[in-house]
Amino acid sequence: MNLSELKPKKGSVKTNYRRGRGQGSGGGGTATRGHKGAQSRSGHSKKVGFEGGQMPLQRRVPKFGFKNINRVNHHGINLDSIQQLLDSTKITEINFDVLIENGLAHKDDLVKIMGRGELKSKVDIKIHAFTASAKKAVEEKGGTITKIN
């Protein structure tokens, strides 16, 4: 048996009904689109969400909430991630560039140090934002944490 001998099973493939090819074909004239009206014309398409004149879902459901245009999104990094970084690289000062180099932040991020985890060694951190618990944990180990813009 060759690939060229393969054929679909008898009766599984149906030929398309060719509309609009003359009266003798049975699908000529109006091409099964009816008489006149927008739906009989080429290029007709319904509005997105149109439900036959019924009030569409997006207008039936009430609006709620709002988007704060002044919101500042920070990328959070916890103290346990900082400790893993310190263990693997043996550095004593962490800044934004160090976090980017080690894959903990992206160059477009604003970074915030969070307080989850435990810090075991002294470290100096210069970063965009930090929580009070993170600042307390760093300062307890003798390190400093400084905010940058």
N, CA, C and O atoms as a GROMACS GRO file, in nm:
protein
  596
    1MET      N    1   0.084  -0.119   0.000
    1MET     CA    2   0.000   0.000   0.000
    1MET      C    3   0.088   0.125   0.000
    1MET      O    4   0.186   0.132   0.075
    2ASN      N    5   0.055   0.221  -0.083
    2ASN     CA    6   0.127   0.348  -0.092
    2ASN      C    7   0.039   0.462  -0.042
    2ASN      O    8  -0.083   0.448  -0.034
    3LEU      N    9   0.103   0.573  -0.011
    3LEU     CA   10   0.028   0.692   0.029
    3LEU      C   11  -0.064   0.739  -0.083
    3LEU      O   12  -0.172   0.794  -0.058
    4SER      N   13  -0.021   0.717  -0.206
    4SER     CA   14  -0.102   0.761  -0.319
    4SER      C   15  -0.229   0.678  -0.337
    4SER      O   16  -0.321   0.719  -0.409
    5GLU      N   17  -0.235   0.563  -0.271
    5GLU     CA   18  -0.353   0.476  -0.282
    5GLU      C   19  -0.457   0.503  -0.174
    5GLU      O   20  -0.568   0.451  -0.180
    6LEU      N   21  -0.420   0.586  -0.074
    6LEU     CA   22  -0.514   0.613   0.036
    6LEU      C   23  -0.630   0.698  -0.012
    6LEU      O   24  -0.611   0.797  -0.082
    7LYS      N   25  -0.750   0.659   0.027
    7LYS     CA   26  -0.870   0.733  -0.008
    7LYS      C   27  -0.963   0.736   0.113
    7LYS      O   28  -0.960   0.643   0.194
    8PRO      N   29  -1.045   0.841   0.127
    8PRO     CA   30  -1.140   0.843   0.238
    8PRO      C   31  -1.245   0.734   0.221
    8PRO      O   32  -1.273   0.689   0.110
    9LYS      N   33  -1.302   0.692   0.335
    9LYS     CA   34  -1.404   0.587   0.334
    9LYS      C   35  -1.525   0.633   0.252
    9LYS      O   36  -1.561   0.751   0.256
   10LYS      N   37  -1.586   0.542   0.180
   10LYS     CA   38  -1.699   0.573   0.094
   10LYS      C   39  -1.812   0.634   0.178
   10LYS      O   40  -1.851   0.579   0.280
   11GLY      N   41  -1.863   0.748   0.133
   11GLY     CA   42  -1.973   0.814   0.202
   11GLY      C   43  -1.929   0.914   0.308
   11GLY      O   44  -2.012   0.987   0.362
   12SER      N   45  -1.799   0.918   0.340
   12SER     CA   46  -1.753   1.010   0.446
   12SER      C   47  -1.728   1.150   0.394
   12SER      O   48  -1.731   1.246   0.471
   13VAL      N   49  -1.705   1.164   0.265
   13VAL     CA   50  -1.677   1.295   0.207
   13VAL      C   51  -1.795   1.338   0.122
   13VAL      O   52  -1.839   1.265   0.033
   14LYS      N   53  -1.846   1.458   0.151
   14LYS     CA   54  -1.963   1.509   0.081
   14LYS      C   55  -1.921   1.628  -0.003
   14LYS      O   56  -1.847   1.714   0.046
   15THR      N   57  -1.966   1.637  -0.127
   15THR     CA   58  -1.931   1.751  -0.211
   15THR      C   59  -2.011   1.874  -0.168
   15THR      O   60  -2.127   1.863  -0.127
   16ASN      N   61  -1.946   1.991  -0.178
   16ASN     CA   62  -2.012   2.115  -0.138
   16ASN      C   63  -2.127   2.149  -0.233
   16ASN      O   64  -2.122   2.117  -0.352
   17TYR      N   65  -2.231   2.213  -0.180
   17TYR     CA   66  -2.344   2.259  -0.257
   17TYR      C   67  -2.306   2.393  -0.316
   17TYR      O   68  -2.288   2.490  -0.242
   18ARG      N   69  -2.293   2.403  -0.449
   18ARG     CA   70  -2.248   2.525  -0.515
   18ARG      C   71  -2.366   2.617  -0.540
   18ARG      O   72  -2.449   2.591  -0.628
   19ARG      N   73  -2.372   2.725  -0.463
   19ARG     CA   74  -2.483   2.819  -0.473
   19ARG      C   75  -2.454   2.927  -0.577
   19ARG      O   76  -2.339   2.959  -0.604
   20GLY      N   77  -2.560   2.980  -0.632
   20GLY     CA   78  -2.547   3.095  -0.722
   20GLY      C   79  -2.482   3.064  -0.855
   20GLY      O   80  -2.413   3.149  -0.910
   21ARG      N   81  -2.502   2.945  -0.909
   21ARG     CA   82  -2.442   2.907  -1.036
   21ARG      C   83  -2.548   2.878  -1.142
   21ARG      O   84  -2.535   2.785  -1.222
   22GLY      N   85  -2.653   2.959  -1.142
   22GLY     CA   86  -2.756   2.948  -1.246
   22GLY      C   87  -2.879   2.872  -1.200
   22GLY      O   88  -2.874   2.794  -1.104
   23GLN      N   89  -2.990   2.896  -1.270
   23GLN     CA   90  -3.118   2.836  -1.231
   23GLN      C   91  -3.117   2.683  -1.239
   23GLN      O   92  -3.183   2.616  -1.160
   24GLY      N   93  -3.042   2.631  -1.334
   24GLY     CA   94  -3.042   2.486  -1.354
   24GLY      C   95  -2.981   2.410  -1.238
   24GLY      O   96  -3.009   2.291  -1.220
   25SER      N   97  -2.899   2.476  -1.158
   25SER     CA   98  -2.832   2.407  -1.047
   25SER      C   99  -2.924   2.389  -0.927
   25SER      O  100  -2.897   2.308  -0.839
   26GLY      N  101  -3.034   2.464  -0.924
   26GLY     CA  102  -3.125   2.457  -0.809
   26GLY      C  103  -3.087   2.554  -0.699
   26GLY      O  104  -3.166   2.576  -0.607
   27GLY      N  105  -2.969   2.611  -0.706
   27GLY     CA  106  -2.926   2.708  -0.604
   27GLY      C  107  -2.894   2.841  -0.669
   27GLY      O  108  -2.812   2.916  -0.616
   28GLY      N  109  -2.955   2.872  -0.781
   28GLY     CA  110  -2.928   2.996  -0.852
   28GLY      C  111  -3.018   3.106  -0.804
   28GLY      O  112  -3.080   3.094  -0.698
   29GLY      N  113  -3.027   3.214  -0.879
   29GLY     CA  114  -3.116   3.325  -0.844
   29GLY      C  115  -3.072   3.394  -0.717
   29GLY      O  116  -2.977   3.472  -0.719
   30THR      N  117  -3.139   3.366  -0.609
   30THR     CA  118  -3.108   3.431  -0.481
   30THR      C  119  -2.996   3.359  -0.406
   30THR      O  120  -2.951   3.408  -0.303
   31ALA      N  121  -2.952   3.247  -0.456
   31ALA     CA  122  -2.845   3.169  -0.392
   31ALA      C  123  -2.878   3.136  -0.247
   31ALA      O  124  -2.791   3.142  -0.160
   32THR      N  125  -3.002   3.101  -0.222
   32THR     CA  126  -3.054   3.061  -0.089
   32THR      C  127  -3.045   3.171   0.015
   32THR      O  128  -3.049   3.143   0.135
   33ARG      N  129  -3.032   3.299  -0.030
   33ARG     CA  130  -3.022   3.409   0.066
   33ARG      C  131  -3.155   3.482   0.083
   33ARG      O  132  -3.163   3.576   0.162
   34GLY      N  133  -3.256   3.442   0.014
   34GLY     CA  134  -3.383   3.512   0.023
   34GLY      C  135  -3.383   3.635  -0.065
   34GLY      O  136  -3.289   3.656  -0.142
   35HIS      N  137  -3.489   3.718  -0.055
   35HIS     CA  138  -3.501   3.836  -0.140
   35HIS      C  139  -3.468   3.963  -0.062
   35HIS      O  140  -3.520   3.984   0.047
   36LYS      N  141  -3.381   4.048  -0.118
   36LYS     CA  142  -3.346   4.180  -0.066
   36LYS      C  143  -3.296   4.176   0.080
   36LYS      O  144  -3.280   4.069   0.138
   37GLY      N  145  -3.273   4.292   0.136
   37GLY     CA  146  -3.229   4.303   0.275
   37GLY      C  147  -3.078   4.290   0.289
   37GLY      O  148  -3.009   4.240   0.200
   38ALA      N  149  -3.029   4.335   0.404
   38ALA     CA  150  -2.884   4.339   0.428
   38ALA      C  151  -2.822   4.201   0.420
   38ALA      O  152  -2.710   4.186   0.370
   39GLN      N  153  -2.893   4.098   0.470
   39GLN     CA  154  -2.833   3.965   0.473
   39GLN      C  155  -2.819   3.903   0.336
   39GLN      O  156  -2.747   3.804   0.320
   40SER      N  157  -2.885   3.958   0.235
   40SER     CA  158  -2.870   3.904   0.100
   40SER      C  159  -2.751   3.967   0.028
   40SER      O  160  -2.709   3.917  -0.076
   41ARG      N  161  -2.697   4.076   0.084
   41ARG     CA  162  -2.587   4.148   0.018
   41ARG      C  163  -2.451   4.088   0.059
   41ARG      O  164  -2.436   4.031   0.166
   42SER      N  165  -2.355   4.105  -0.030
   42SER     CA  166  -2.220   4.062   0.005
   42SER      C  167  -2.161   4.163   0.103
   42SER      O  168  -2.197   4.281   0.100
   43GLY      N  169  -2.072   4.118   0.189
   43GLY     CA  170  -2.007   4.208   0.284
   43GLY      C  171  -2.088   4.235   0.408
   43GLY      O  172  -2.044   4.312   0.493
   44HIS      N  173  -2.205   4.173   0.422
   44HIS     CA  174  -2.287   4.197   0.540
   44HIS      C  175  -2.230   4.123   0.660
   44HIS      O  176  -2.191   4.007   0.650
   45SER      N  177  -2.224   4.191   0.772
   45SER     CA  178  -2.188   4.123   0.898
   45SER      C  179  -2.262   4.192   1.012
   45SER      O  180  -2.281   4.313   1.011
   46LYS      N  181  -2.303   4.112   1.111
   46LYS     CA  182  -2.375   4.166   1.226
   46LYS      C  183  -2.278   4.234   1.320
   46LYS      O  184  -2.158   4.206   1.318
   47LYS      N  185  -2.330   4.325   1.403
   47LYS     CA  186  -2.248   4.387   1.505
   47LYS      C  187  -2.202   4.281   1.604
   47LYS      O  188  -2.271   4.182   1.627
   48VAL      N  189  -2.084   4.302   1.661
   48VAL     CA  190  -2.036   4.212   1.765
   48VAL      C  191  -2.132   4.220   1.883
   48VAL      O  192  -2.164   4.330   1.929
   49GLY      N  193  -2.178   4.108   1.931
   49GLY     CA  194  -2.269   4.104   2.045
   49GLY      C  195  -2.415   4.123   2.010
   49GLY      O  196  -2.499   4.126   2.099
   50PHE      N  197  -2.448   4.135   1.880
   50PHE     CA  198  -2.587   4.155   1.840
   50PHE      C  199  -2.667   4.029   1.870
   50PHE      O  200  -2.625   3.918   1.837
   51GLU      N  201  -2.784   4.047   1.934
   51GLU     CA  202  -2.865   3.933   1.975
   51GLU      C  203  -3.006   3.942   1.917
   51GLU      O  204  -3.104   3.912   1.985
   52GLY      N  205  -3.016   3.982   1.791
   52GLY     CA  206  -3.145   3.984   1.724
   52GLY      C  207  -3.238   4.092   1.775
   52GLY      O  208  -3.359   4.076   1.766
   53GLY      N  209  -3.186   4.199   1.827
   53GLY     CA  210  -3.268   4.307   1.878
   53GLY      C  211  -3.290   4.298   2.029
   53GLY      O  212  -3.324   4.398   2.092
   54GLN      N  213  -3.270   4.181   2.086
   54GLN     CA  214  -3.277   4.166   2.232
   54GLN      C  215  -3.163   4.248   2.294
   54GLN      O  216  -3.058   4.264   2.232
   55MET      N  217  -3.184   4.298   2.415
   55MET     CA  218  -3.080   4.376   2.482
   55MET      C  219  -2.957   4.288   2.502
   55MET      O  220  -2.965   4.186   2.572
   56PRO      N  221  -2.843   4.324   2.444
   56PRO     CA  222  -2.726   4.237   2.451
   56PRO      C  223  -2.670   4.223   2.593
   56PRO      O  224  -2.690   4.309   2.678
   57LEU      N  225  -2.599   4.114   2.614
   57LEU     CA  226  -2.546   4.082   2.746
   57LEU      C  227  -2.461   4.194   2.803
   57LEU      O  228  -2.474   4.230   2.920
   58GLN      N  229  -2.374   4.252   2.719
   58GLN     CA  230  -2.284   4.355   2.771
   58GLN      C  231  -2.358   4.482   2.812
   58GLN      O  232  -2.302   4.566   2.883
   59ARG      N  233  -2.483   4.498   2.768
   59ARG     CA  234  -2.562   4.613   2.813
   59ARG      C  235  -2.658   4.576   2.925
   59ARG      O  236  -2.705   4.663   2.998
   60ARG      N  237  -2.689   4.446   2.939
   60ARG     CA  238  -2.778   4.401   3.047
   60ARG      C  239  -2.706   4.399   3.182
   60ARG      O  240  -2.766   4.427   3.286
   61VAL      N  241  -2.577   4.365   3.179
   61VAL     CA  242  -2.499   4.350   3.303
   61VAL      C  243  -2.448   4.487   3.345
   61VAL      O  244  -2.394   4.560   3.262
   62PRO      N  245  -2.463   4.524   3.473
   62PRO     CA  246  -2.421   4.657   3.516
   62PRO      C  247  -2.269   4.673   3.520
   62PRO      O  248  -2.195   4.576   3.534
   63LYS      N  249  -2.226   4.799   3.509
   63LYS     CA  250  -2.084   4.829   3.521
   63LYS      C  251  -2.048   4.833   3.670
   63LYS      O  252  -2.132   4.866   3.754
   64PHE      N  253  -1.924   4.798   3.702
   64PHE     CA  254  -1.880   4.810   3.841
   64PHE      C  255  -1.729   4.825   3.845
   64PHE      O  256  -1.659   4.791   3.750
   65GLY      N  257  -1.680   4.878   3.956
   65GLY     CA  258  -1.536   4.893   3.977
   65GLY      C  259  -1.479   5.010   3.901
   65GLY      O  260  -1.550   5.082   3.830
   66PHE      N  261  -1.348   5.029   3.917
   66PHE     CA  262  -1.279   5.134   3.845
   66PHE      C  263  -1.132   5.097   3.837
   66PHE      O  264  -1.084   5.010   3.910
   67LYS      N  265  -1.059   5.163   3.747
   67LYS     CA  266  -0.915   5.144   3.733
   67LYS      C  267  -0.848   5.270   3.784
   67LYS      O  268  -0.873   5.380   3.734
   68ASN      N  269  -0.763   5.254   3.882
   68ASN     CA  270  -0.689   5.367   3.936
   68ASN      C  271  -0.573   5.400   3.842
   68ASN      O  272  -0.479   5.320   3.830
   69ILE      N  273  -0.578   5.516   3.775
   69ILE     CA  274  -0.475   5.550   3.677
   69ILE      C  275  -0.343   5.586   3.745
   69ILE      O  276  -0.239   5.592   3.678
   70ASN      N  277  -0.345   5.610   3.875
   70ASN     CA  278  -0.223   5.648   3.947
   70ASN      C  279  -0.157   5.529   4.016
   70ASN      O  280  -0.058   5.547   4.088
   71ARG      N  281  -0.210   5.408   3.996
   71ARG     CA  282  -0.156   5.291   4.064
   71ARG      C  283  -0.012   5.264   4.019
   71ARG      O  284   0.020   5.276   3.900
   72VAL      N  285   0.072   5.228   4.114
   72VAL     CA  286   0.211   5.192   4.086
   72VAL      C  287   0.227   5.045   4.120
   72VAL      O  288   0.212   5.006   4.236
   73ASN      N  289   0.258   4.962   4.022
   73ASN     CA  290   0.276   4.820   4.044
   73ASN      C  291   0.422   4.789   4.073
   73ASN      O  292   0.510   4.823   3.994
   74HIS      N  293   0.447   4.724   4.186
   74HIS     CA  294   0.582   4.684   4.222
   74HIS      C  295   0.596   4.533   4.206
   74HIS      O  296   0.501   4.458   4.230
   75HIS      N  297   0.714   4.490   4.165
   75HIS     CA  298   0.746   4.347   4.158
   75HIS      C  299   0.803   4.309   4.294
   75HIS      O  300   0.908   4.359   4.334
   76GLY      N  301   0.734   4.220   4.365
   76GLY     CA  302   0.776   4.184   4.501
   76GLY      C  303   0.884   4.077   4.503
   76GLY      O  304   0.875   3.977   4.431
   77ILE      N  305   0.986   4.099   4.586
   77ILE     CA  306   1.090   4.000   4.609
   77ILE      C  307   1.101   3.981   4.760
   77ILE      O  308   1.121   4.078   4.833
   78ASN      N  309   1.089   3.857   4.806
   78ASN     CA  310   1.091   3.829   4.949
   78ASN      C  311   1.232   3.810   5.002
   78ASN      O  312   1.327   3.788   4.926
   79LEU      N  313   1.244   3.818   5.135
   79LEU     CA  314   1.374   3.804   5.199
   79LEU      C  315   1.435   3.666   5.177
   79LEU      O  316   1.557   3.653   5.169
   80ASP      N  317   1.351   3.561   5.167
   80ASP     CA  318   1.407   3.428   5.144
   80ASP      C  319   1.476   3.420   5.007
   80ASP      O  320   1.576   3.349   4.992
   81SER      N  321   1.423   3.491   4.907
   81SER     CA  322   1.489   3.497   4.775
   81SER      C  323   1.620   3.574   4.783
   81SER      O  324   1.718   3.538   4.719
   82ILE      N  325   1.621   3.681   4.863
   82ILE     CA  326   1.743   3.759   4.884
   82ILE      C  327   1.849   3.672   4.950
   82ILE      O  328   1.966   3.677   4.912
   83GLN      N  329   1.808   3.591   5.050
   83GLN     CA  330   1.903   3.504   5.121
   83GLN      C  331   1.961   3.399   5.026
   83GLN      O  332   2.080   3.369   5.032
   84GLN      N  333   1.877   3.343   4.940
   84GLN     CA  334   1.928   3.246   4.841
   84GLN      C  335   2.030   3.311   4.749
   84GLN      O  336   2.131   3.250   4.714
   85LEU      N  337   2.003   3.435   4.709
   85LEU     CA  338   2.096   3.509   4.624
   85LEU      C  339   2.227   3.533   4.696
   85LEU      O  340   2.334   3.519   4.637
   86LEU      N  341   2.221   3.569   4.825
   86LEU     CA  342   2.342   3.593   4.904
   86LEU      C  343   2.423   3.464   4.918
   86LEU      O  344   2.546   3.468   4.911
   87ASP      N  345   2.355   3.351   4.940
   87ASP     CA  346   2.425   3.223   4.956
   87ASP      C  347   2.495   3.181   4.827
   87ASP      O  348   2.606   3.126   4.831
   88SER      N  349   2.431   3.206   4.713
   88SER     CA  350   2.487   3.159   4.586
   88SER      C  351   2.596   3.251   4.529
   88SER      O  352   2.687   3.204   4.462
   89THR      N  353   2.586   3.383   4.556
   89THR     CA  354   2.681   3.477   4.493
   89THR      C  355   2.783   3.537   4.589
   89THR      O  356   2.882   3.594   4.544
   90LYS      N  357   2.762   3.527   4.718
   90LYS     CA  358   2.855   3.582   4.819
   90LYS      C  359   2.876   3.732   4.805
   90LYS      O  360   2.988   3.780   4.819
   91ILE      N  361   2.768   3.807   4.777
   91ILE     CA  362   2.778   3.952   4.768
   91ILE      C  363   2.723   4.013   4.898
   91ILE      O  364   2.649   3.948   4.971
   92THR      N  365   2.760   4.138   4.925
   92THR     CA  366   2.715   4.204   5.048
   92THR      C  367   2.625   4.323   5.020
   92THR      O  368   2.560   4.374   5.111
   93GLU      N  369   2.622   4.368   4.896
   93GLU     CA  370   2.536   4.482   4.861
   93GLU      C  371   2.447   4.445   4.743
   93GLU      O  372   2.493   4.396   4.641
   94ILE      N  373   2.318   4.470   4.761
   94ILE     CA  374   2.221   4.439   4.656
   94ILE      C  375   2.159   4.568   4.606
   94ILE      O  376   2.108   4.649   4.684
   95ASN      N  377   2.164   4.586   4.474
   95ASN     CA  378   2.095   4.699   4.412
   95ASN      C  379   2.013   4.645   4.295
   95ASN      O  380   2.009   4.525   4.271
   96PHE      N  381   1.948   4.734   4.224
   96PHE     CA  382   1.857   4.695   4.116
   96PHE      C  383   1.931   4.618   4.006
   96PHE      O  384   1.879   4.519   3.954
   97ASP      N  385   2.052   4.662   3.972
   97ASP     CA  386   2.129   4.596   3.866
   97ASP      C  387   2.165   4.453   3.902
   97ASP      O  388   2.163   4.365   3.816
   98VAL      N  389   2.196   4.428   4.029
   98VAL     CA  390   2.229   4.292   4.075
   98VAL      C  391   2.107   4.201   4.061
   98VAL      O  392   2.120   4.085   4.020
   99LEU      N  393   1.989   4.252   4.094
   99LEU     CA  394   1.866   4.173   4.081
   99LEU      C  395   1.837   4.140   3.935
   99LEU      O  396   1.791   4.029   3.905
  100ILE      N  397   1.863   4.234   3.844
  100ILE     CA  398   1.841   4.209   3.702
  100ILE      C  399   1.939   4.102   3.651
  100ILE      O  400   1.899   4.010   3.580
  101GLU      N  401   2.066   4.114   3.688
  101GLU     CA  402   2.169   4.019   3.645
  101GLU      C  403   2.137   3.877   3.690
  101GLU      O  404   2.167   3.781   3.619
  102ASN      N  405   2.077   3.863   3.808
  102ASN     CA  406   2.048   3.731   3.863
  102ASN      C  407   1.907   3.683   3.834
  102ASN      O  408   1.864   3.581   3.887
  103GLY      N  409   1.835   3.756   3.749
  103GLY     CA  410   1.704   3.710   3.702
  103GLY      C  411   1.591   3.726   3.801
  103GLY      O  412   1.485   3.666   3.782
  104LEU      N  413   1.610   3.806   3.906
  104LEU     CA  414   1.503   3.826   4.004
  104LEU      C  415   1.411   3.942   3.966
  104LEU      O  416   1.301   3.956   4.020
  105ALA      N  417   1.456   4.026   3.872
  105ALA     CA  418   1.374   4.140   3.829
  105ALA      C  419   1.398   4.166   3.681
  105ALA      O  420   1.497   4.120   3.624
  106HIS      N  421   1.307   4.240   3.622
  106HIS     CA  422   1.318   4.280   3.483
  106HIS      C  423   1.355   4.427   3.481
  106HIS      O  424   1.326   4.500   3.576
  107LYS      N  425   1.419   4.472   3.374
  107LYS     CA  426   1.469   4.610   3.369
  107LYS      C  427   1.359   4.715   3.378
  107LYS      O  428   1.386   4.829   3.416
  108ASP      N  429   1.234   4.678   3.343
  108ASP     CA  430   1.124   4.775   3.348
  108ASP      C  431   1.047   4.772   3.480
  108ASP      O  432   0.956   4.852   3.500
  109ASP      N  433   1.085   4.681   3.571
  109ASP     CA  434   1.012   4.665   3.697
  109ASP      C  435   1.048   4.773   3.798
  109ASP      O  436   1.156   4.831   3.794
  110LEU      N  437   0.954   4.798   3.889
  110LEU     CA  438   0.983   4.868   4.013
  110LEU      C  439   0.981   4.758   4.119
  110LEU      O  440   0.884   4.683   4.127
  111VAL      N  441   1.085   4.747   4.198
  111VAL     CA  442   1.100   4.634   4.289
  111VAL      C  443   1.067   4.675   4.432
  111VAL      O  444   1.104   4.783   4.477
  112LYS      N  445   0.997   4.585   4.502
  112LYS     CA  446   0.966   4.606   4.643
  112LYS      C  447   1.014   4.484   4.720
  112LYS      O  448   0.982   4.370   4.684
  113ILE      N  449   1.090   4.507   4.827
  113ILE     CA  450   1.138   4.398   4.912
  113ILE      C  451   1.031   4.369   5.016
  113ILE      O  452   0.987   4.459   5.088
  114MET      N  453   0.989   4.242   5.022
  114MET     CA  454   0.885   4.199   5.115
  114MET      C  455   0.947   4.122   5.231
  114MET      O  456   1.062   4.080   5.224
  115GLY      N  457   0.870   4.103   5.337
  115GLY     CA  458   0.925   4.050   5.462
  115GLY      C  459   0.916   3.900   5.484
  115GLY      O  460   0.951   3.854   5.592
  116ARG      N  461   0.871   3.820   5.384
  116ARG     CA  462   0.860   3.676   5.406
  116ARG      C  463   0.999   3.611   5.407
  116ARG      O  464   1.085   3.646   5.326
  117GLY      N  465   1.019   3.519   5.497
  117GLY     CA  466   1.146   3.448   5.503
  117GLY      C  467   1.237   3.507   5.609
  117GLY      O  468   1.202   3.603   5.678
  118GLU      N  469   1.355   3.447   5.621
  118GLU     CA  470   1.449   3.488   5.724
  118GLU      C  471   1.581   3.526   5.659
  118GLU      O  472   1.628   3.460   5.567
  119LEU      N  473   1.639   3.633   5.709
  119LEU     CA  474   1.769   3.679   5.661
  119LEU      C  475   1.874   3.632   5.760
  119LEU      O  476   1.860   3.654   5.880
  120LYS      N  477   1.981   3.566   5.712
  120LYS     CA  478   2.082   3.510   5.802
  120LYS      C  479   2.210   3.590   5.805
  120LYS      O  480   2.294   3.569   5.893
  121SER      N  481   2.229   3.682   5.709
  121SER     CA  482   2.354   3.757   5.703
  121SER      C  483   2.328   3.904   5.677
  121SER      O  484   2.220   3.945   5.634
  122LYS      N  485   2.431   3.984   5.706
  122LYS     CA  486   2.422   4.129   5.688
  122LYS      C  487   2.423   4.162   5.538
  122LYS      O  488   2.500   4.104   5.461
  123VAL      N  489   2.336   4.256   5.498
  123VAL     CA  490   2.330   4.297   5.358
  123VAL      C  491   2.283   4.442   5.348
  123VAL      O  492   2.197   4.486   5.424
  124ASP      N  493   2.341   4.515   5.253
  124ASP     CA  494   2.299   4.652   5.225
  124ASP      C  495   2.216   4.649   5.096
  124ASP      O  496   2.260   4.598   4.994
  125ILE      N  497   2.094   4.705   5.103
  125ILE     CA  498   2.002   4.700   4.989
  125ILE      C  499   1.964   4.842   4.947
  125ILE      O  500   1.928   4.925   5.030
  126LYS      N  501   1.972   4.868   4.817
  126LYS     CA  502   1.925   4.994   4.760
  126LYS      C  503   1.819   4.959   4.657
  126LYS      O  504   1.850   4.900   4.554
  127ILE      N  505   1.693   4.995   4.686
  127ILE     CA  506   1.583   4.948   4.603
  127ILE      C  507   1.469   5.051   4.602
  127ILE      O  508   1.471   5.146   4.680
  128HIS      N  509   1.369   5.031   4.513
  128HIS     CA  510   1.260   5.127   4.495
  128HIS      C  511   1.166   5.136   4.615
  128HIS      O  512   1.124   5.245   4.653
  129ALA      N  513   1.132   5.021   4.676
  129ALA     CA  514   1.037   5.022   4.788
  129ALA      C  515   1.061   4.900   4.876
  129ALA      O  516   1.122   4.803   4.833
  130PHE      N  517   1.011   4.906   4.999
  130PHE     CA  518   1.026   4.794   5.092
  130PHE      C  519   0.919   4.803   5.199
  130PHE      O  520   0.865   4.910   5.224
  131THR      N  521   0.888   4.690   5.261
  131THR     CA  522   0.789   4.688   5.368
  131THR      C  523   0.859   4.715   5.501
  131THR      O  524   0.981   4.705   5.511
  132ALA      N  525   0.781   4.750   5.600
  132ALA     CA  526   0.836   4.778   5.733
  132ALA      C  527   0.900   4.653   5.792
  132ALA      O  528   1.005   4.661   5.856
  133SER      N  529   0.837   4.537   5.770
  133SER     CA  530   0.892   4.412   5.826
  133SER      C  531   1.024   4.375   5.759
  133SER      O  532   1.114   4.322   5.824
  134ALA      N  533   1.037   4.404   5.628
  134ALA     CA  534   1.162   4.377   5.558
  134ALA      C  535   1.272   4.469   5.610
  134ALA      O  536   1.385   4.426   5.631
  135LYS      N  537   1.238   4.596   5.630
  135LYS     CA  538   1.337   4.691   5.682
  135LYS      C  539   1.384   4.651   5.822
  135LYS      O  540   1.503   4.658   5.853
  136LYS      N  541   1.291   4.609   5.904
  136LYS     CA  542   1.325   4.565   6.040
  136LYS      C  543   1.417   4.444   6.038
  136LYS      O  544   1.514   4.438   6.114
  137ALA      N  545   1.387   4.345   5.951
  137ALA     CA  546   1.467   4.223   5.943
  137ALA      C  547   1.610   4.253   5.895
  137ALA      O  548   1.705   4.196   5.948
  138VAL      N  549   1.624   4.342   5.796
  138VAL     CA  550   1.756   4.376   5.744
  138VAL      C  551   1.837   4.451   5.849
  138VAL      O  552   1.956   4.424   5.867
  139GLU      N  553   1.773   4.545   5.918
  139GLU     CA  554   1.844   4.626   6.018
  139GLU      C  555   1.880   4.546   6.142
  139GLU      O  556   1.978   4.577   6.209
  140GLU      N  557   1.802   4.442   6.175
  140GLU     CA  558   1.835   4.355   6.288
  140GLU      C  559   1.966   4.279   6.265
  140GLU      O  560   2.038   4.248   6.360
  141LYS      N  561   1.995   4.249   6.140
  141LYS     CA  562   2.119   4.177   6.105
  141LYS      C  563   2.236   4.273   6.082
  141LYS      O  564   2.345   4.230   6.045
  142GLY      N  565   2.214   4.403   6.104
  142GLY     CA  566   2.322   4.502   6.090
  142GLY      C  567   2.334   4.562   5.952
  142GLY      O  568   2.429   4.636   5.926
  143GLY      N  569   2.242   4.533   5.862
  143GLY     CA  570   2.246   4.587   5.728
  143GLY      C  571   2.167   4.715   5.716
  143GLY      O  572   2.106   4.761   5.812
  144THR      N  573   2.169   4.773   5.598
  144THR     CA  574   2.092   4.895   5.573
  144THR      C  575   2.002   4.873   5.451
  144THR      O  576   2.032   4.794   5.362
  145ILE      N  577   1.889   4.945   5.452
  145ILE     CA  578   1.799   4.938   5.336
  145ILE      C  579   1.765   5.082   5.297
  145ILE      O  580   1.718   5.161   5.380
  146THR      N  581   1.790   5.116   5.170
  146THR     CA  582   1.775   5.253   5.123
  146THR      C  583   1.680   5.257   5.005
  146THR      O  584   1.683   5.169   4.919
  147LYS      N  585   1.596   5.359   5.002
  147LYS     CA  586   1.499   5.375   4.892
  147LYS      C  587   1.562   5.457   4.780
  147LYS      O  588   1.625   5.560   4.804
  148ILE      N  589   1.545   5.408   4.655
  148ILE     CA  590   1.591   5.484   4.539
  148ILE      C  591   1.470   5.524   4.456
  148ILE      O  592   1.360   5.472   4.478
  149ASN      N  593   1.487   5.615   4.363
  149ASN     CA  594   1.374   5.658   4.278
  149ASN      C  595   1.385   5.602   4.140
  149ASN      O  596   1.299   5.628   4.056
   0.00000   0.00000   0.00000
